[in-house]
Amino acid sequence: MDFQRIIVTNMLAKLEHKPTESYVINRIWHRLDDIRVRFVLQQYVKRKDGYALADLYLPQVGMIIEVNEGYHEAETQKAKDAIRNQEVSDATNADVFVIKASGSLEEIHNQVDEVVAEIRRRISALGERFLPCNYSITRSTPEYYQSRGFFSVSSEDWLPTIDDIAAVFGTKPKHRGFLRESSVAVPNKKDEIVWWPQPNHRIWYNELSKDGRYIYEYNKRSEKERAEHIARWINSDQKRITFMKEMAYGVLPAYNFVGVFKINPQLSKEKNMCVWERISDTYQLNV
């Protein structure tokens, strides 16, 4: 199976309901013609009041591209866009580039060419510091991460199965009857576990916040069990090396490394649930 083809074609197909945005971003992709560049579509960005979805985010080169249709030309909208784009830039430490998509195809093409030239310029300026994106599944194996020695949120590290996650740490998932537990202890590490909470679980509510900083967890079966679970963990020193099940690159089901989490007692009390706060966006193996 050609995972690169599946990932890229499905990623670009996500824009089919937005014809103008789809055309512009597809043209950027094809004019650039560089599989090493990571395209993130509809990137969630937290703002002072709510959030924004960036049309195209290129994390390796610190660029966000917004595709603006005709209504963005209104003066009131221009003022709103200026505030939004500044907040997005501040939050991501990326530069925002706007393509005005209400003009002719020639005008759009010229703007796309300018953006592509800027992407290439930044790649060239980074030199060996440019970290290529790898859409292939070959790097998502236990052996790869054992050899590399760390996980990082920024490099979008993911593994296909729970067994693969456990294997990285030299262990195996535990079973309770025919059910598989949602975590396993890290060998020779006190107060550290590997955790793979399941969204949409029948009994457990598990949600990663949009900004990736918190995981909200509680027992859905009864208030009694919910309270008991909170009481059990509210004063815990346990660190949870966490993988959330989601769609890798928006296409393939997998477990994505989302960071190392620890209980936040204050927020847990306020929200009447276990609130796990991210304390690190990396984890070093064999340390």
C-alpha positions as a Markdown table, in Angstrom:
| # | Residue | x | y | z |
|---|---|---|---|---|
| 1 | Met | 0.0 | 0.0 | 0.0 |
| 2 | Asp | 1.3 | 3.4 | -1.0 |
| 3 | Phe | 0.7 | 5.4 | 2.2 |
| 4 | Gln | 2.2 | 8.6 | 0.7 |
| 5 | Arg | -0.4 | 8.5 | -2.1 |
| 6 | Ile | -3.3 | 7.8 | 0.2 |
| 7 | Ile | -2.3 | 10.5 | 2.7 |
| 8 | Val | -1.6 | 13.3 | 0.2 |
| 9 | Thr | -4.7 | 12.6 | -2.1 |
| 10 | Asn | -7.1 | 12.4 | 0.8 |
| 11 | Met | -5.6 | 15.4 | 2.5 |
| 12 | Leu | -6.2 | 17.6 | -0.6 |
| 13 | Ala | -9.6 | 16.1 | -1.2 |
| 14 | Lys | -10.7 | 17.5 | 2.2 |
| 15 | Leu | -11.1 | 20.9 | 0.5 |
| 16 | Glu | -13.5 | 19.7 | -2.2 |
| 17 | His | -16.4 | 21.6 | -0.6 |
| 18 | Lys | -14.4 | 24.9 | -0.8 |
| 19 | Pro | -13.7 | 25.2 | -4.5 |
| 20 | Thr | -11.7 | 28.5 | -4.4 |
| 21 | Glu | -9.5 | 27.5 | -1.4 |
| 22 | Ser | -9.1 | 24.0 | -3.0 |
| 23 | Tyr | -7.9 | 25.5 | -6.2 |
| 24 | Val | -5.4 | 27.8 | -4.6 |
| 25 | Ile | -3.9 | 25.3 | -2.2 |
| 26 | Asn | -3.7 | 22.5 | -4.9 |
| 27 | Arg | -1.9 | 25.0 | -7.1 |
| 28 | Ile | 0.6 | 25.8 | -4.3 |
| 29 | Trp | 1.1 | 22.1 | -3.7 |
| 30 | His | 1.8 | 21.3 | -7.4 |
| 31 | Arg | 3.9 | 24.4 | -8.2 |
| 32 | Leu | 6.0 | 23.7 | -5.1 |
| 33 | Asp | 6.3 | 20.0 | -6.0 |
| 34 | Asp | 8.2 | 19.2 | -2.8 |
| 35 | Ile | 6.9 | 16.2 | -0.9 |
| 36 | Arg | 9.2 | 17.2 | 2.0 |
| 37 | Val | 7.0 | 20.1 | 2.9 |
| 38 | Arg | 4.3 | 19.5 | 5.5 |
| 39 | Phe | 0.9 | 20.9 | 4.5 |
| 40 | Val | -1.5 | 21.4 | 7.5 |
| 41 | Leu | -5.0 | 22.3 | 6.4 |
| 42 | Gln | -7.5 | 24.1 | 8.6 |
| 43 | Gln | -5.0 | 24.4 | 11.5 |
| 44 | Tyr | -6.7 | 25.2 | 14.8 |
| 45 | Val | -5.2 | 28.4 | 16.4 |
| 46 | Lys | -6.3 | 29.6 | 19.8 |
| 47 | Arg | -7.1 | 33.4 | 19.9 |
| 48 | Lys | -7.7 | 35.8 | 22.7 |
| 49 | Asp | -11.4 | 35.4 | 22.2 |
| 50 | Gly | -12.1 | 32.0 | 20.6 |
| 51 | Tyr | -10.1 | 30.4 | 17.9 |
| 52 | Ala | -9.2 | 30.6 | 14.2 |
| 53 | Leu | -8.7 | 27.9 | 11.5 |
| 54 | Ala | -5.8 | 28.8 | 9.3 |
| 55 | Asp | -6.3 | 27.8 | 5.7 |
| 56 | Leu | -2.8 | 26.4 | 5.2 |
| 57 | Tyr | -0.1 | 26.1 | 7.8 |
| 58 | Leu | 3.5 | 25.2 | 6.9 |
| 59 | Pro | 5.2 | 24.6 | 10.3 |
| 60 | Gln | 8.7 | 23.8 | 9.0 |
| 61 | Val | 9.1 | 27.2 | 7.4 |
| 62 | Gly | 6.9 | 29.3 | 9.7 |
| 63 | Met | 4.2 | 30.3 | 7.1 |
| 64 | Ile | 0.5 | 30.6 | 7.2 |
| 65 | Ile | -1.4 | 31.2 | 3.9 |
| 66 | Glu | -4.9 | 32.6 | 4.0 |
| 67 | Val | -7.1 | 32.4 | 0.9 |
| 68 | Asn | -9.4 | 35.4 | 0.9 |
| 69 | Glu | -12.5 | 35.6 | -1.2 |
| 70 | Gly | -14.4 | 38.7 | -2.2 |
| 71 | Tyr | -16.1 | 39.5 | 1.1 |
| 72 | His | -12.7 | 40.0 | 2.7 |
| 73 | Glu | -12.3 | 43.3 | 0.7 |
| 74 | Ala | -15.0 | 45.1 | 2.7 |
| 75 | Glu | -13.4 | 47.7 | 5.0 |
| 76 | Thr | -15.0 | 46.3 | 8.2 |
| 77 | Gln | -13.8 | 42.8 | 7.3 |
| 78 | Lys | -10.3 | 44.0 | 6.6 |
| 79 | Ala | -10.1 | 45.4 | 10.1 |
| 80 | Lys | -11.2 | 42.1 | 11.6 |
| 81 | Asp | -8.8 | 40.2 | 9.4 |
| 82 | Ala | -5.9 | 42.4 | 10.5 |
| 83 | Ile | -6.6 | 41.6 | 14.2 |
| 84 | Arg | -7.2 | 37.9 | 13.5 |
| 85 | Asn | -4.0 | 37.5 | 11.4 |
| 86 | Gln | -1.9 | 39.2 | 14.0 |
| 87 | Glu | -3.2 | 37.0 | 16.8 |
| 88 | Val | -2.6 | 33.9 | 14.6 |
| 89 | Ser | 0.9 | 35.0 | 13.8 |
| 90 | Asp | 1.6 | 35.7 | 17.5 |
| 91 | Ala | 0.2 | 32.3 | 18.5 |
| 92 | Thr | 2.1 | 30.2 | 16.0 |
| 93 | Asn | 5.2 | 32.3 | 15.6 |
| 94 | Ala | 4.5 | 32.2 | 11.8 |
| 95 | Asp | 4.2 | 34.9 | 9.2 |
| 96 | Val | 0.8 | 35.2 | 7.6 |
| 97 | Phe | 0.5 | 35.6 | 3.8 |
| 98 | Val | -2.8 | 36.5 | 2.2 |
| 99 | Ile | -3.8 | 35.4 | -1.3 |
| 100 | Lys | -6.6 | 37.6 | -2.7 |
| 101 | Ala | -8.7 | 35.1 | -4.6 |
| 102 | Ser | -11.4 | 37.4 | -5.9 |
| 103 | Gly | -9.4 | 38.5 | -9.0 |
| 104 | Ser | -8.5 | 36.8 | -12.2 |
| 105 | Leu | -6.8 | 33.5 | -12.5 |
| 106 | Glu | -3.7 | 35.3 | -13.7 |
| 107 | Glu | -3.7 | 37.4 | -10.5 |
| 108 | Ile | -4.2 | 34.4 | -8.3 |
| 109 | His | -1.4 | 32.5 | -10.2 |
| 110 | Asn | 1.0 | 35.4 | -9.7 |
| 111 | Gln | 0.3 | 35.5 | -5.9 |
| 112 | Val | 0.8 | 31.7 | -5.7 |
| 113 | Asp | 4.1 | 31.9 | -7.5 |
| 114 | Glu | 5.2 | 34.5 | -5.0 |
| 115 | Val | 4.2 | 32.3 | -2.1 |
| 116 | Val | 6.0 | 29.3 | -3.6 |
| 117 | Ala | 9.1 | 31.3 | -4.1 |
| 118 | Glu | 9.1 | 32.4 | -0.5 |
| 119 | Ile | 8.7 | 28.8 | 0.7 |
| 120 | Arg | 11.7 | 27.7 | -1.4 |
| 121 | Arg | 13.7 | 30.7 | -0.1 |
| 122 | Arg | 13.0 | 29.7 | 3.5 |
| 123 | Ile | 13.9 | 26.1 | 2.9 |
| 124 | Ser | 17.2 | 27.2 | 1.3 |
| 125 | Ala | 17.9 | 29.6 | 4.2 |
| 126 | Leu | 17.3 | 26.8 | 6.7 |
| 127 | Gly | 19.8 | 24.5 | 5.0 |
| 128 | Glu | 20.5 | 21.4 | 7.1 |
| 129 | Arg | 18.1 | 22.7 | 9.8 |
| 130 | Phe | 15.2 | 22.0 | 7.5 |
| 131 | Leu | 13.5 | 18.9 | 8.8 |
| 132 | Pro | 11.7 | 17.1 | 6.0 |
| 133 | Cys | 8.2 | 15.8 | 6.5 |
| 134 | Asn | 7.9 | 12.0 | 6.0 |
| 135 | Tyr | 4.4 | 11.0 | 4.9 |
| 136 | Ser | 5.5 | 7.4 | 4.7 |
| 137 | Ile | 4.5 | 4.9 | 7.4 |
| 138 | Thr | 8.0 | 3.4 | 7.5 |
| 139 | Arg | 9.1 | 5.7 | 10.3 |
| 140 | Ser | 6.0 | 4.8 | 12.4 |
| 141 | Thr | 7.5 | 1.6 | 13.9 |
| 142 | Pro | 8.8 | 0.8 | 17.4 |
| 143 | Glu | 12.3 | 0.3 | 16.0 |
| 144 | Tyr | 12.3 | 3.8 | 14.5 |
| 145 | Tyr | 11.5 | 5.5 | 17.8 |
| 146 | Gln | 13.8 | 3.2 | 19.8 |
| 147 | Ser | 16.6 | 4.2 | 17.5 |
| 148 | Arg | 15.8 | 7.9 | 17.5 |
| 149 | Gly | 15.4 | 8.0 | 21.2 |
| 150 | Phe | 12.6 | 10.5 | 21.7 |
| 151 | Phe | 9.0 | 11.5 | 21.0 |
| 152 | Ser | 8.0 | 15.1 | 20.1 |
| 153 | Val | 4.6 | 16.8 | 19.5 |
| 154 | Ser | 6.2 | 19.1 | 16.9 |
| 155 | Ser | 7.3 | 16.2 | 14.7 |
| 156 | Glu | 3.9 | 14.5 | 14.7 |
| 157 | Asp | 5.0 | 11.2 | 16.0 |
| 158 | Trp | 2.5 | 8.4 | 15.7 |
| 159 | Leu | 2.2 | 4.6 | 15.8 |
| 160 | Pro | -0.4 | 2.4 | 14.2 |
| 161 | Thr | -1.3 | 0.2 | 17.2 |
| 162 | Ile | -1.3 | 0.0 | 21.0 |
| 163 | Asp | 1.1 | -3.0 | 20.8 |
| 164 | Asp | 3.5 | -0.8 | 18.8 |
| 165 | Ile | 3.4 | 1.9 | 21.5 |
| 166 | Ala | 4.1 | -0.6 | 24.3 |
| 167 | Ala | 6.9 | -2.2 | 22.3 |
| 168 | Val | 8.8 | 1.1 | 22.1 |
| 169 | Phe | 9.0 | 1.0 | 25.9 |
| 170 | Gly | 9.9 | -2.7 | 26.1 |
| 171 | Thr | 6.6 | -3.9 | 27.4 |
| 172 | Lys | 3.2 | -5.2 | 26.4 |
| 173 | Pro | -0.4 | -4.0 | 27.0 |
| 174 | Lys | -2.2 | -5.6 | 29.9 |
| 175 | His | -5.5 | -7.3 | 29.5 |
| 176 | Arg | -8.4 | -7.5 | 32.0 |
| 177 | Gly | -10.3 | -10.5 | 30.7 |
| 178 | Phe | -11.0 | -9.9 | 27.1 |
| 179 | Leu | -10.6 | -6.1 | 27.5 |
| 180 | Arg | -7.3 | -4.3 | 27.1 |
| 181 | Glu | -6.3 | -1.7 | 29.7 |
| 182 | Ser | -5.8 | 1.9 | 28.6 |
| 183 | Ser | -2.3 | 2.2 | 30.0 |
| 184 | Val | 0.9 | 0.3 | 31.0 |
| 185 | Ala | 3.7 | 1.1 | 33.4 |
| 186 | Val | 7.0 | 2.2 | 32.0 |
| 187 | Pro | 9.6 | -0.4 | 33.2 |
| 188 | Asn | 12.0 | 0.9 | 35.8 |
| 189 | Lys | 10.3 | 4.3 | 35.9 |
| 190 | Lys | 8.5 | 5.2 | 39.1 |
| 191 | Asp | 5.3 | 7.2 | 38.6 |
| 192 | Glu | 5.4 | 7.0 | 34.8 |
| 193 | Ile | 2.9 | 5.2 | 32.6 |
| 194 | Val | 2.2 | 5.1 | 28.9 |
| 195 | Trp | -1.5 | 6.1 | 28.3 |
| 196 | Trp | -3.7 | 5.8 | 25.3 |
| 197 | Pro | -7.1 | 7.3 | 26.2 |
| 198 | Gln | -9.9 | 6.5 | 23.8 |
| 199 | Pro | -12.1 | 9.3 | 22.5 |
| 200 | Asn | -15.8 | 8.2 | 22.3 |
| 201 | His | -15.3 | 5.4 | 24.8 |
| 202 | Arg | -18.5 | 3.8 | 26.1 |
| 203 | Ile | -17.6 | 4.3 | 29.8 |
| 204 | Trp | -14.9 | 7.0 | 29.8 |
| 205 | Tyr | -15.0 | 10.5 | 28.6 |
| 206 | Asn | -11.6 | 11.5 | 27.1 |
| 207 | Glu | -11.1 | 14.7 | 25.3 |
| 208 | Leu | -7.9 | 16.5 | 24.2 |
| 209 | Ser | -8.4 | 20.3 | 24.3 |
| 210 | Lys | -8.1 | 22.0 | 20.9 |
| 211 | Asp | -4.8 | 23.6 | 21.9 |
| 212 | Gly | -3.4 | 20.3 | 23.1 |
| 213 | Arg | -2.7 | 21.5 | 26.6 |
| 214 | Tyr | -5.3 | 19.5 | 28.6 |
| 215 | Ile | -7.0 | 16.1 | 28.6 |
| 216 | Tyr | -10.4 | 16.0 | 30.2 |
| 217 | Glu | -11.4 | 12.7 | 31.7 |
| 218 | Tyr | -14.3 | 11.3 | 33.8 |
| 219 | Asn | -16.4 | 8.2 | 34.3 |
| 220 | Lys | -19.7 | 8.4 | 32.4 |
| 221 | Arg | -21.3 | 5.5 | 34.1 |
| 222 | Ser | -22.3 | 7.1 | 37.4 |
| 223 | Glu | -21.7 | 10.1 | 39.6 |
| 224 | Lys | -20.3 | 7.8 | 42.3 |
| 225 | Glu | -17.7 | 6.3 | 40.0 |
| 226 | Arg | -16.9 | 9.7 | 38.6 |
| 227 | Ala | -16.2 | 11.1 | 42.1 |
| 228 | Glu | -14.2 | 8.0 | 43.1 |
| 229 | His | -12.0 | 8.3 | 40.0 |
| 230 | Ile | -11.3 | 12.0 | 40.7 |
| 231 | Ala | -10.5 | 11.3 | 44.4 |
| 232 | Arg | -8.1 | 8.5 | 43.3 |
| 233 | Trp | -6.0 | 10.8 | 41.1 |
| 234 | Ile | -6.4 | 14.3 | 42.4 |
| 235 | Asn | -3.2 | 14.3 | 44.4 |
| 236 | Ser | -1.2 | 11.9 | 42.2 |
| 237 | Asp | 2.4 | 12.6 | 41.0 |
| 238 | Gln | 2.0 | 10.2 | 38.1 |
| 239 | Lys | 3.3 | 11.4 | 34.7 |
| 240 | Arg | 1.4 | 10.1 | 31.7 |
| 241 | Ile | 3.2 | 9.7 | 28.3 |
| 242 | Thr | 0.2 | 10.0 | 26.2 |
| 243 | Phe | -1.0 | 8.9 | 22.8 |
| 244 | Met | -4.4 | 9.8 | 21.5 |
| 245 | Lys | -6.2 | 7.9 | 18.8 |
| 246 | Glu | -6.9 | 10.1 | 15.8 |
| 247 | Met | -6.4 | 10.3 | 12.1 |
| 248 | Ala | -2.7 | 10.6 | 11.2 |
| 249 | Tyr | -2.3 | 13.4 | 8.7 |
| 250 | Gly | -6.2 | 13.5 | 8.7 |
| 251 | Val | -6.3 | 10.2 | 6.8 |
| 252 | Leu | -5.1 | 7.1 | 8.6 |
| 253 | Pro | -6.3 | 5.9 | 12.0 |
| 254 | Ala | -3.3 | 5.9 | 14.4 |
| 255 | Tyr | -2.1 | 6.9 | 17.9 |
| 256 | Asn | -0.5 | 10.3 | 18.0 |
| 257 | Phe | 2.0 | 11.4 | 20.7 |
| 258 | Val | 0.4 | 14.4 | 22.3 |
| 259 | Gly | 2.8 | 15.0 | 25.2 |
| 260 | Val | 3.5 | 14.1 | 28.9 |
| 261 | Phe | 0.6 | 15.0 | 31.2 |
| 262 | Lys | 0.1 | 15.4 | 35.0 |
| 263 | Ile | -3.0 | 16.0 | 37.0 |
| 264 | Asn | -4.0 | 19.6 | 37.7 |
| 265 | Pro | -5.7 | 19.4 | 41.1 |
| 266 | Gln | -7.2 | 22.9 | 41.0 |
| 267 | Leu | -8.8 | 22.6 | 37.5 |
| 268 | Ser | -9.9 | 19.0 | 38.4 |
| 269 | Lys | -11.8 | 20.4 | 41.4 |
| 270 | Glu | -13.3 | 23.3 | 39.4 |
| 271 | Lys | -14.5 | 21.1 | 36.6 |
| 272 | Asn | -15.5 | 18.0 | 38.6 |
| 273 | Met | -13.4 | 15.8 | 36.4 |
| 274 | Cys | -9.7 | 14.7 | 36.1 |
| 275 | Val | -7.9 | 17.5 | 34.2 |
| 276 | Trp | -4.5 | 16.3 | 32.9 |
| 277 | Glu | -2.2 | 19.2 | 32.0 |
| 278 | Arg | 0.6 | 18.9 | 29.5 |
| 279 | Ile | 3.9 | 19.4 | 31.3 |
| 280 | Ser | 6.2 | 18.5 | 28.4 |
| 281 | Asp | 5.8 | 18.3 | 24.6 |
| 282 | Thr | 8.7 | 15.8 | 24.3 |
| 283 | Tyr | 9.7 | 12.6 | 26.0 |
| 284 | Gln | 13.2 | 11.2 | 26.0 |
| 285 | Leu | 13.6 | 7.4 | 25.9 |
| 286 | Asn | 16.2 | 5.4 | 27.9 |
| 287 | Val | 17.0 | 8.2 | 30.3 |
